[in-house]
Amino acid sequence: MNDDSKLVPRLPGSNGNVELISPGSSRVPTIDLSPREPHLYDYLLILRKHQWLILSFLVAVVTIVSIATFRMKPVYSSNAKIEIDRENSSISPFPGADSYDFMMDLDNYIETQARILTSENLALQTIRIMHLSNDPNSEAINLNSLKNQKLPPEVGAFLGALSVRRIPNTRLMEVGFESTDPQMAAEILNAHLENYIEQNMDSRMESSNKATSMLQKELVELSAKVRNSEDALIAYERANQIWNVDDRNDKSNVATERLGDLNRQETSPLRIC
């Protein structure tokens, strides 16, 4: 018996299905040869096939992390809260528009103080005082100045361990310092805050001295203007023969008193000896 059955492709749009056609039958069930979607069982087979490789990788990662964790030193953090209160920059004893500026500019002042706390110059000063530098020949630390000097790496490490955060809706700032030694962290933080307070007081003193010098200069200028005005007034009165009413009253009173004395002498009773 001859089997003349053959496979013929279907029309376009058949998704890769192939039809089996034979002379004795008009049509037979189609065979779907398109690729199927992967199943969860396929992934399980892949994991089972490479299970030893996966387990070896997990053991290596856990071992490395455990060794690094045990060798890592604990880091301690010392924290302190400070209150930022802006000094009144007005040199006048009378309140005015500066009071409004004082309240409106308080947020900017607190932000400025936070920048000063994290400044490189203040960090350099604390490093120098606490002897935190490993390079005794560092010119910036020995001179306590970063002007025309290369930034020491200790400054970057110090600022990396220092944190400054403002507490919302308050004038308080939380300052923290991290170190592997808890006592050293507290000592460094206290020294840094003392340097900040001292620098702030020096800045206020300098501002006060400048204001005093300015007031003294203005007072000298005003005194000179007053003297010049008085001299000009006296010269004008002399040139125009203007007499002050108070001066005439004083002179009249003197003359009246003199006449009274003469009258009393003339009318005094005679004494009989």
C-alpha positions in Angstrom: 0.0 0.0 0.0 1.5 3.3 -1.1 1.3 6.1 1.3 1.2 9.4 -0.6 0.7 11.5 2.5 2.9 14.6 2.5 3.4 17.7 4.6 2.5 21.0 3.1 2.9 24.4 4.7 -0.2 26.4 5.6 -1.0 29.8 4.3 0.7 32.9 5.9 -0.6 33.7 9.3 -0.8 30.0 10.4 1.9 30.6 13.2 4.2 27.8 11.8 1.6 25.1 11.8 2.0 22.3 9.3 -0.8 20.3 7.8 -0.6 16.6 6.8 -2.5 15.9 3.6 -3.1 12.4 2.1 -5.0 11.3 -0.9 -7.5 9.2 1.0 -8.5 11.9 3.4 -9.3 15.4 2.9 -7.6 16.8 6.1 -5.9 15.5 9.2 -5.1 17.2 12.6 -2.4 19.8 12.3 0.9 19.5 14.2 2.0 22.6 16.1 5.8 23.1 15.7 6.0 26.7 17.2 8.3 27.1 20.3 6.4 27.0 23.6 6.9 29.3 26.6 9.3 28.2 29.3 7.8 26.6 32.3 8.9 26.8 36.0 10.0 23.2 35.7 12.6 24.2 33.1 14.2 26.6 35.6 14.3 24.0 38.3 16.1 21.7 35.9 18.7 24.4 35.2 19.2 25.0 38.9 19.6 21.3 39.6 22.0 21.0 36.8 24.3 23.7 38.2 23.5 23.3 41.9 27.1 22.7 42.9 28.4 25.8 41.2 25.7 27.9 42.8 26.3 26.4 46.3 30.1 27.1 45.9 29.5 30.7 44.9 27.1 31.3 47.9 29.6 29.7 50.4 32.4 31.9 49.0 30.4 35.1 49.3 29.2 34.3 52.9 32.8 33.4 53.9 34.2 36.7 52.5 31.5 38.8 54.1 31.9 37.1 57.5 35.7 37.6 57.5 35.3 41.2 56.6 32.7 41.8 59.3 34.9 40.2 62.0 37.9 42.2 61.0 36.0 45.5 60.8 36.3 47.7 63.9 33.2 49.1 65.4 32.6 52.8 64.9 31.4 55.0 67.8 29.6 58.3 67.4 29.7 61.2 69.8 26.9 63.8 69.5 26.2 67.2 71.0 23.5 69.9 70.6 24.3 73.6 70.4 22.0 76.6 70.3 22.6 79.2 67.6 21.5 82.7 68.6 22.4 85.5 66.3 23.8 88.6 67.9 22.1 91.9 67.1 24.3 93.6 64.5 22.7 97.0 65.1 24.9 99.5 66.9 22.0 101.8 67.6 20.2 101.6 71.0 16.8 102.2 69.4 14.9 99.4 67.7 13.9 100.0 64.1 13.8 98.2 60.8 16.8 96.1 61.8 14.6 94.1 64.2 12.6 92.9 61.2 15.7 92.0 59.4 17.0 90.2 62.5 14.1 87.8 62.5 13.9 87.3 58.7 17.6 86.6 58.4 17.8 84.1 61.2 17.6 81.0 59.0 20.4 82.3 56.8 22.5 83.0 59.9 22.0 79.4 61.2 23.0 78.0 57.8 26.1 80.2 57.8 27.1 78.9 61.2 26.6 75.3 60.0 29.0 76.0 57.1 31.5 77.4 59.5 31.3 74.3 61.7 32.2 72.2 58.6 34.8 74.6 57.2 38.3 73.4 56.3 39.9 76.1 58.4 38.1 75.2 61.6 38.8 71.5 60.9 42.5 72.3 60.4 42.6 74.1 63.7 41.1 71.2 65.6 43.5 68.7 63.9 46.4 70.9 64.9 45.3 71.2 68.6 44.4 67.4 68.9 47.6 66.3 67.1 45.6 64.2 64.6 48.1 64.6 61.8 50.4 61.8 60.8 52.7 64.1 58.9 54.8 66.3 61.3 56.2 68.2 58.3 52.9 69.4 57.0 53.2 73.2 56.4 49.5 73.8 56.4 49.1 72.2 59.9 52.3 73.8 61.3 51.2 77.3 60.0 47.5 76.7 60.9 46.6 78.1 57.6 45.5 76.8 54.2 46.5 79.9 52.3 48.8 78.9 49.4 49.0 75.4 50.9 48.0 72.0 49.7 45.0 70.6 51.5 46.2 67.8 53.9 44.4 64.5 53.6 43.6 64.6 57.4 41.2 67.5 56.7 39.2 65.4 54.3 39.1 62.5 56.7 38.1 64.8 59.6 35.2 66.4 57.6 34.1 62.9 56.5 33.7 61.8 60.2 32.0 65.1 61.2 28.2 65.6 60.8 26.1 68.8 61.3 22.3 68.6 61.2 19.8 71.3 62.1 16.8 70.2 64.2 13.7 71.4 62.4 11.8 74.4 63.7 14.4 75.2 66.3 17.7 77.1 66.7 19.4 73.9 67.7 22.0 72.0 65.7 23.2 68.5 66.3 26.9 68.0 65.8 28.4 64.5 65.7 31.8 62.9 65.2 32.6 59.3 64.4 35.7 57.3 65.6 36.7 53.8 66.4 37.6 55.1 69.9 34.6 56.4 71.9 36.7 58.5 74.2 38.6 60.0 71.3 35.4 60.8 69.5 34.1 62.8 72.5 37.4 64.6 73.0 37.6 65.6 69.3 34.0 66.8 69.2 34.5 68.9 72.4 37.7 70.4 71.0 36.0 71.3 67.7 33.1 73.0 69.5 35.4 75.0 71.7 37.3 76.2 68.6 34.0 77.2 67.0 32.9 79.1 70.1 36.3 80.8 70.4 36.3 81.8 66.8 32.7 83.1 67.0 33.6 85.2 70.1 36.7 86.6 68.3 34.6 87.5 65.3 32.0 89.3 67.5 34.8 91.1 69.3 36.3 92.2 66.0 32.9 93.5 64.8 32.4 95.3 68.1 35.9 97.0 67.9 35.2 98.0 64.3 31.8 99.5 65.3 33.4 101.4 68.3 36.1 102.8 66.0 33.5 103.9 63.5 31.5 105.6 66.2 34.5 107.4 67.7 35.4 108.6 64.2 31.9 109.9 63.6 31.9 111.6 67.1 35.1 113.4 66.3 33.7 114.6 63.0 30.5 115.7 64.6 32.4 117.6 67.3 34.5 119.4 64.7 31.3 120.4 62.8 29.7 121.7 66.1 32.8 123.8 66.9 32.8 125.2 63.3 29.1 126.0 63.5 29.6 127.8 66.9 32.5 129.8 65.6 30.5 130.8 62.5 27.6 131.8 64.7 29.7 134.0 67.0 31.4 135.6 64.0 28.0 136.4 62.4 26.7 137.9 65.6 29.7 140.1 66.0 29.6 141.2 62.4 25.9 142.2 62.6 26.0 143.4 66.3 23.4 140.9 67.4 23.1 140.4 71.2 21.6 137.5 72.8 18.5 138.1 74.9 19.8 136.0 77.7 23.0 138.0 77.9 21.0 141.3 78.1 18.9 139.9 80.9 21.9 138.8 82.8 23.5 142.3 82.4 20.2 144.0 83.4 20.0 141.9 86.5 23.6 142.8 87.5 22.8 146.5 87.0 19.7 146.2 89.1 21.5 144.5 91.9 24.2 147.2 91.8 21.7 150.0 92.0 20.0 148.3 94.9 23.3 148.1 96.8 23.9 151.8 96.3 20.4 152.7 97.5 20.8 150.7 100.6 24.1 152.4 101.4 22.6 155.9 101.0 19.5 155.2 103.1 21.1 153.3 105.9 20.6 155.0 109.4 23.4 156.9 111.0 25.0 155.3 114.0 25.6 157.5 117.0 28.9 157.0 118.7 
